[in-house]
């Protein structure tokens, strides 16, 4: 396992050391070491999330494809309600035919899992002041010393709740664990409330999303006591990135049929003066309004632009 992940240990260490050097130019080579190492972890998050943007786009497309398939999925469930095996086979055939995956919403999380694990190992090596399998030679002894003593809000970034006996460190860890769990819950709830069409309680996709809403925050809260503070900073930062990235997508390009999509149609209709504020849209009304907005936009694009008179 260590042999497989060794390149990842090196990559993470290299990125953190480069960010540390960069912030050294801004904050001073031998000053603000705690801040520089904390920002290096944040920099690592930003770099990873930028790299994962194509995967996020794929996730959005797959989720919307799953939404479009809901009527067909209901038909299969109704047809094969007494034959679970045949129902599963037909579902798999449907997913394959439309090139979608019901687990696509987990892709960004799964893609970050090896990075998360490798960062956990690197920070543990820093905590033990041990240059071995998990800490490549790019960490010189001077860098290792500064990372070993680096702190976040007075708590060493390489310490965890269970490994420390200092009360202040435990408090910082609990706050970060609570924040990490809360942002995980808020991000998932934002998707379910605003970004997804309304579904029946027994719908498999709705059940999957509900499980993710409650299970993931609990898993993070329980397992968080083992994580070094640096890992908690990483996961809290990536949760914030996910929340605001998702907020932007829901606001600017919502899923058809979702509450956010209806709000977008209402805003466009209000701008055109074709709807009263506070009106509630039925699915049929939303579809009609969407066609009307599209027709209006098409007419506006066809209209020739007026040339300004020369002075």
C-alpha positions as CSV (number, residue, x, y, z in Angstrom):
1,X,0.0,0.0,0.0
2,X,2.8,2.4,0.9
3,X,4.5,1.6,-2.4
4,X,1.4,2.5,-4.3
5,X,0.8,5.7,-2.4
6,X,4.4,6.8,-2.3
7,X,4.2,9.1,-5.4
8,X,1.1,10.7,-3.8
9,X,3.0,11.3,-0.5
10,X,5.7,13.0,-2.6
11,X,3.2,15.1,-4.7
12,X,1.4,16.4,-1.6
13,X,4.6,17.2,0.2
14,X,6.0,18.9,-2.9
15,X,2.9,21.1,-3.3
16,X,2.8,22.1,0.3
17,X,6.5,22.9,0.3
18,X,6.1,25.0,-2.8
19,X,3.2,27.0,-1.3
20,X,5.2,27.4,1.9
21,X,8.1,28.9,-0.2
22,X,5.6,31.1,-2.0
23,X,4.1,32.5,1.2
24,X,7.6,32.9,2.5
25,X,8.2,35.5,-0.2
26,X,5.1,37.4,1.0
27,X,5.2,36.9,4.7
28,X,9.0,36.6,5.4
29,X,11.3,33.6,5.0
30,X,11.6,32.9,8.7
31,X,8.4,34.5,10.0
32,X,4.8,33.4,10.5
33,X,5.5,29.7,10.0
34,X,2.2,28.6,11.4
35,X,0.3,30.9,9.0
36,X,2.4,29.8,6.1
37,X,1.8,26.0,6.7
38,X,-2.0,26.6,7.3
39,X,-2.2,28.6,4.0
40,X,-0.2,25.8,2.3
41,X,-2.9,23.3,3.2
42,X,-5.6,25.8,1.9
43,X,-3.5,26.2,-1.3
44,X,-3.4,22.4,-1.7
45,X,-7.2,22.3,-1.5
46,X,-7.6,25.1,-4.1
47,X,-5.2,23.3,-6.5
48,X,-6.9,19.9,-6.1
49,X,-10.4,21.4,-6.5
50,X,-9.4,23.3,-9.7
51,X,-8.1,20.0,-11.1
52,X,-11.4,18.3,-10.1
53,X,-13.6,20.8,-11.9
54,X,-14.1,18.5,-15.0
55,X,-15.2,15.7,-12.6
56,X,-17.6,18.1,-11.0
57,X,-19.1,19.0,-14.4
58,X,-19.4,15.2,-15.1
59,X,-21.2,14.8,-11.8
60,X,-23.7,17.6,-12.6
61,X,-24.4,16.1,-16.0
62,X,-24.9,12.6,-14.6
63,X,-27.2,13.9,-11.8
64,X,-29.4,15.7,-14.4
65,X,-29.4,12.6,-16.6
66,X,-30.6,10.6,-13.6
67,X,-33.4,13.2,-13.0
68,X,-34.5,12.9,-16.6
69,X,-34.6,9.1,-16.3
70,X,-37.0,9.2,-13.3
71,X,-40.2,8.4,-15.3
72,X,-38.5,5.4,-16.9
73,X,-37.1,4.2,-13.6
74,X,-40.6,4.4,-12.1
75,X,-42.0,2.4,-15.0
76,X,-39.3,-0.4,-14.4
77,X,-40.0,-0.5,-10.7
78,X,-43.7,-0.8,-11.4
79,X,-43.3,-3.5,-14.0
80,X,-40.9,-5.6,-12.0
81,X,-42.0,-4.9,-8.5
82,X,-42.1,-8.6,-7.7
83,X,-38.8,-9.5,-9.3
84,X,-35.9,-7.5,-7.6
85,X,-33.2,-9.2,-9.7
86,X,-34.9,-8.4,-13.0
87,X,-35.6,-4.8,-11.8
88,X,-31.9,-4.3,-11.0
89,X,-30.8,-5.7,-14.4
90,X,-33.2,-3.4,-16.2
91,X,-32.0,-0.4,-14.1
92,X,-28.4,-1.2,-15.0
93,X,-29.3,-1.6,-18.7
94,X,-31.0,1.8,-18.5
95,X,-28.0,3.5,-16.9
96,X,-25.7,1.9,-19.5
97,X,-27.9,3.0,-22.4
98,X,-28.0,6.6,-21.2
99,X,-24.3,6.6,-20.1
100,X,-25.1,7.7,-16.5
101,X,-24.2,6.5,-13.0
102,X,-26.4,6.7,-9.9
103,X,-23.2,7.1,-7.8
104,X,-21.9,10.0,-9.8
105,X,-22.6,12.4,-6.8
106,X,-19.9,10.6,-4.9
107,X,-17.2,10.9,-7.6
108,X,-15.5,14.1,-6.3
109,X,-15.5,12.7,-2.7
110,X,-14.0,9.4,-3.9
111,X,-11.4,11.2,-6.0
112,X,-10.2,13.1,-3.0
113,X,-10.0,10.0,-0.7
114,X,-6.4,9.0,-1.7
115,X,-5.3,12.6,-1.2
116,X,-7.0,12.8,2.1
117,X,-5.4,9.6,3.2
118,X,-1.9,10.6,2.0
119,X,-2.2,14.0,3.8
120,X,-3.2,12.1,6.9
121,X,0.0,10.0,6.7
122,X,2.3,13.0,5.9
123,X,0.9,15.0,8.9
124,X,1.3,12.0,11.2
125,X,4.9,11.8,10.1
126,X,5.3,15.5,10.8
127,X,3.7,15.1,14.3
128,X,6.2,12.3,15.1
129,X,9.1,14.2,13.6
130,X,9.8,11.2,11.4
131,X,11.3,11.3,7.9
132,X,10.4,7.8,6.7
133,X,8.0,6.2,4.2
134,X,5.4,8.9,4.5
135,X,7.7,12.0,4.5
136,X,9.8,12.3,1.3
137,X,13.3,13.9,1.2
138,X,11.8,17.2,-0.1
139,X,11.0,17.9,3.6
140,X,14.4,19.1,4.8
141,X,15.1,19.0,8.5
142,X,14.5,22.7,8.8
143,X,11.1,22.4,7.0
144,X,10.2,19.5,9.2
145,X,11.0,21.4,12.4
146,X,8.8,24.4,11.3
147,X,6.0,22.1,10.3
148,X,6.2,20.2,13.5
149,X,5.8,23.4,15.6
150,X,3.2,25.0,13.3
151,X,-0.1,25.9,15.0
152,X,-3.7,26.8,14.1
153,X,-5.4,28.9,16.7
154,X,-2.8,27.8,19.2
155,X,-3.1,24.1,18.4
156,X,-0.4,22.1,16.5
157,X,-1.7,21.3,13.0
158,X,-0.2,17.8,13.2
159,X,-2.1,16.9,16.5
160,X,-5.5,15.2,16.6
161,X,-8.1,15.0,19.3
162,X,-7.0,11.6,20.5
163,X,-3.3,12.2,20.3
164,X,-3.3,15.4,22.3
165,X,-3.8,15.9,26.1
166,X,-3.9,19.7,25.8
167,X,-7.4,21.1,26.4
168,X,-7.0,24.0,23.9
169,X,-6.0,21.6,21.2
170,X,-9.1,19.4,21.9
171,X,-11.4,22.4,21.8
172,X,-10.0,23.6,18.4
173,X,-10.4,20.0,17.1
174,X,-14.0,19.8,18.2
175,X,-14.8,23.1,16.6
176,X,-13.3,22.0,13.3
177,X,-15.0,18.7,13.4
178,X,-18.4,20.4,14.1
179,X,-17.7,22.9,11.3
180,X,-16.7,20.1,8.9
181,X,-19.9,18.1,9.7
182,X,-22.1,21.2,9.5
183,X,-20.8,22.2,6.1
184,X,-21.2,18.7,4.8
185,X,-24.8,18.7,5.9
186,X,-25.5,22.2,4.6
187,X,-24.0,21.4,1.1
188,X,-26.2,18.3,0.7
189,X,-29.3,20.0,2.0
190,X,-28.8,22.9,-0.4
191,X,-28.7,20.4,-3.3
192,X,-31.8,18.6,-2.1
193,X,-33.9,21.7,-1.3
194,X,-32.9,23.9,-4.2
195,X,-31.1,21.9,-6.8
196,X,-33.2,18.8,-7.3
197,X,-36.8,18.3,-8.7
198,X,-39.3,17.2,-6.1
199,X,-39.5,13.4,-5.8
200,X,-41.7,10.9,-4.1
201,X,-40.5,9.6,-0.7
202,X,-39.9,6.1,-2.1
203,X,-37.9,7.3,-5.0
204,X,-34.4,5.5,-5.0
205,X,-32.6,8.7,-5.9
206,X,-34.4,10.7,-3.1
207,X,-33.5,7.9,-0.6
208,X,-29.9,8.0,-1.7
209,X,-29.7,11.7,-1.2
210,X,-31.4,11.6,2.1
211,X,-28.9,8.9,3.3
212,X,-26.0,11.1,2.2
213,X,-27.6,14.1,4.0
214,X,-27.5,12.4,7.4
215,X,-24.9,9.6,7.2
216,X,-21.8,11.6,5.9
217,X,-21.9,14.3,8.6
218,X,-22.2,11.5,11.3
219,X,-19.3,9.6,9.7
220,X,-17.1,12.7,9.7
221,X,-18.1,13.6,13.2
222,X,-17.2,10.2,14.6
223,X,-14.0,9.6,12.5
224,X,-12.8,13.3,12.9
225,X,-11.3,12.6,16.4
226,X,-8.6,10.6,14.6
227,X,-7.7,13.3,12.0
228,X,-4.8,15.7,12.5
229,X,-5.9,19.4,12.6
230,X,-4.3,19.9,9.2
231,X,-6.6,17.3,7.7
232,X,-9.6,18.9,9.3
233,X,-8.5,22.3,7.8
234,X,-8.2,20.5,4.4
235,X,-11.7,19.0,4.6
236,X,-13.4,22.1,6.0
237,X,-11.9,24.2,3.2
238,X,-12.9,21.7,0.5
239,X,-16.4,21.7,2.0
240,X,-16.6,25.5,1.7
241,X,-15.4,25.2,-1.9
242,X,-18.1,22.6,-2.7
243,X,-20.8,24.7,-1.0
244,X,-20.1,27.9,-3.0
245,X,-19.4,26.1,-6.2
246,X,-22.7,24.3,-6.0
247,X,-24.5,27.5,-5.0
248,X,-23.2,29.2,-8.2
249,X,-24.3,26.3,-10.4
250,X,-27.8,26.1,-8.7
251,X,-28.2,29.9,-9.1
252,X,-26.8,30.2,-12.7
253,X,-27.6,26.9,-14.3
254,X,-30.2,25.0,-12.2
255,X,-31.6,21.6,-13.0
256,X,-34.8,21.7,-15.0
257,X,-37.8,21.0,-12.7
258,X,-36.0,22.0,-9.5
259,X,-37.2,24.9,-7.2
260,X,-34.1,26.9,-8.3
261,X,-35.1,26.4,-11.9
262,X,-38.6,27.7,-11.2
263,X,-37.2,30.7,-9.4
264,X,-35.0,31.4,-12.4
265,X,-38.0,31.3,-14.8
266,X,-40.0,33.5,-12.4
267,X,-37.2,36.1,-12.3
268,X,-37.0,36.1,-16.1
269,X,-40.7,36.4,-16.4
270,X,-40.8,39.3,-13.9
271,X,-38.1,41.0,-15.8
272,X,-40.3,40.7,-18.9
273,X,-43.5,41.8,-17.0
274,X,-45.4,38.6,-17.7
275,X,-45.8,37.3,-14.2
276,X,-46.8,38.6,-10.7
277,X,-44.3,38.4,-7.9
278,X,-45.2,35.6,-5.4
279,X,-46.9,33.4,-7.9
280,X,-46.5,29.6,-7.5
281,X,-45.7,27.6,-10.6
282,X,-47.2,24.2,-11.4
283,X,-45.0,21.9,-13.6
284,X,-47.2,22.6,-16.6
285,X,-47.0,26.4,-16.0
286,X,-43.2,26.1,-15.6
287,X,-42.9,24.3,-18.9
288,X,-45.1,26.9,-20.7
289,X,-43.2,29.8,-19.1
290,X,-39.9,28.2,-20.1
291,X,-41.0,28.0,-23.7
292,X,-42.2,31.6,-23.6
293,X,-38.9,32.8,-22.2
294,X,-37.0,30.8,-24.8
295,X,-39.1,32.3,-27.6
296,X,-38.6,35.8,-26.2
297,X,-34.8,35.3,-26.0
298,X,-34.8,33.9,-29.6
299,X,-36.7,37.0,-30.9
300,X,-34.3,39.3,-29.1
301,X,-31.3,37.6,-30.7
302,X,-32.9,37.9,-34.1
303,X,-33.5,41.7,-33.8
304,X,-30.9,43.7,-35.6
305,X,-28.8,46.0,-33.4
306,X,-29.4,49.6,-33.9
307,X,-26.5,51.6,-35.0
308,X,-25.7,54.8,-33.1
309,X,-26.1,58.0,-35.2
310,X,-22.8,59.6,-36.0
311,X,-22.2,62.9,-34.3
